[in-house]
Amino acid sequence: QVQLVESGGGLVQAGGSLRLSCVASGTIFSINTMGWYRQPPGKQRELVATITSGDITNYADSVKGRFTISRDNAKNTVYLQMSSLKPEDSAVYYCNGAVNGRWVWGQGTQVAVSS
């Protein structure tokens, strides 16, 4: 069974940085587009960034210039480098990936940004 496991969340002050990681494990034949989504308290889940197998990236307007998505295919891992964090970035961050032709979600990691 394929799993995505996120790590790297935590509490940080406004203006600080965090790096999230998401590792895919299990029997993996292919991983195509991977991405990060977030769900702030009381709100719907929203797209943060995606990266294709060809390293084409896409970002939500709210994080452009502050967040960077990248991937290491040899490690089946996708990263989200978050800089200049704002309190409004506080959310549960979820990893999502097209693994073996199916969309898989991680369990989420909490990011809290204090003002």
C-alpha positions as MATLAB code, in Angstrom:
seq = 'QVQLVESGGGLVQAGGSLRLSCVASGTIFSINTMGWYRQPPGKQRELVATITSGDITNYADSVKGRFTISRDNAKNTVYLQMSSLKPEDSAVYYCNGAVNGRWVWGQGTQVAVSS';
ca = [
       0.000    0.000    0.000;
       1.347    3.403   -0.974;
       1.624    6.049    1.712;
       2.640    9.696    1.759;
       4.118   10.888    5.030;
       4.706   14.576    5.723;
       7.149   16.051    8.207;
       8.684   19.389    9.083;
       5.723   21.292   10.445;
       5.846   23.266   13.651;
       5.536   26.651   15.294;
       7.477   29.568   13.851;
       7.412   33.340   14.229;
       6.224   35.568   11.435;
       9.021   36.162    8.956;
      10.565   32.796    9.680;
      11.058   29.725    7.516;
      10.120   26.070    7.522;
      10.822   23.194    5.179;
       8.207   20.513    4.738;
       9.020   17.083    3.367;
       6.767   14.366    2.003;
       8.044   10.864    1.371;
       6.194    8.269   -0.672;
       6.620    4.694    0.474;
       5.334    1.288   -0.542;
       5.400   -0.430   -3.903;
       5.916    2.455   -6.301;
       6.049    2.159  -10.072;
       5.529    5.793  -10.982;
       5.032    9.198   -9.403;
       3.777   12.010  -11.580;
       2.479   15.344  -10.310;
       2.946   16.015   -6.617;
       1.705   18.937   -4.632;
       1.053   20.636   -1.362;
      -2.336   21.794   -0.150;
      -3.327   23.454    3.089;
      -6.423   23.780    5.214;
      -6.612   26.733    7.591;
      -8.860   26.383   10.641;
     -12.515   26.598    9.638;
     -11.734   26.902    5.949;
     -11.609   24.662    2.896;
      -8.502   22.922    1.681;
      -6.651   24.985   -0.914;
      -3.845   24.493   -3.377;
      -0.426   25.760   -2.349;
       1.893   24.437   -5.055;
       2.335   21.584   -7.492;
       5.260   20.140   -9.408;
       5.079   17.803  -12.369;
       7.408   14.925  -13.136;
       9.117   17.330  -15.535;
       9.656   19.874  -12.744;
       7.066   22.332  -13.999;
       5.798   24.214  -10.964;
       2.617   26.075  -10.156;
       1.910   28.242   -7.117;
      -1.049   29.880   -5.473;
      -0.820   33.650   -5.813;
      -0.692   33.999   -2.035;
       2.623   32.125   -1.777;
       4.417   33.141   -4.978;
       7.873   34.472   -4.245;
       7.839   33.065   -0.710;
       7.407   29.294   -1.139;
       9.380   26.913   -3.339;
       8.330   23.385   -4.246;
      10.914   20.838   -5.348;
      11.267   17.090   -5.640;
      13.910   14.398   -5.422;
      12.747   11.533   -7.602;
      15.479    9.205   -6.358;
      14.084    9.586   -2.847;
      10.384    9.698   -3.825;
      10.234   12.963   -1.914;
       8.684   16.361   -2.483;
       9.650   19.426   -0.477;
       8.071   22.768    0.302;
      10.474   25.495    1.378;
       8.463   28.222    3.077;
      10.012   31.620    3.771;
       8.719   34.981    4.983;
       5.927   33.148    6.735;
       2.812   35.039    7.751;
       0.171   34.233   10.370;
      -2.276   33.580    7.527;
      -0.048   30.705    6.397;
      -1.077   28.802    9.523;
      -2.822   25.585    8.475;
      -2.569   21.849    8.228;
      -0.418   21.175    5.179;
      -1.178   18.065    3.129;
       0.949   16.334    0.543;
      -0.752   14.923   -2.542;
       0.685   12.810   -5.304;
      -0.255   10.848   -8.397;
       1.332    7.532   -7.435;
       0.894    4.466   -9.622;
      -1.880    6.287  -11.439;
      -3.894    7.076   -8.331;
      -4.123   10.214   -6.226;
      -2.837    9.695   -2.717;
      -3.017   12.063    0.262;
      -0.792   12.297    3.299;
      -2.103   12.692    6.817;
      -1.043   16.319    7.135;
       1.414   18.315    9.187;
       0.533   21.372   11.268;
       2.144   24.738   10.602;
       1.506   27.568   13.035;
       2.882   31.072   12.476;
       2.782   33.470   15.390;
       2.626   37.223   14.942;
];
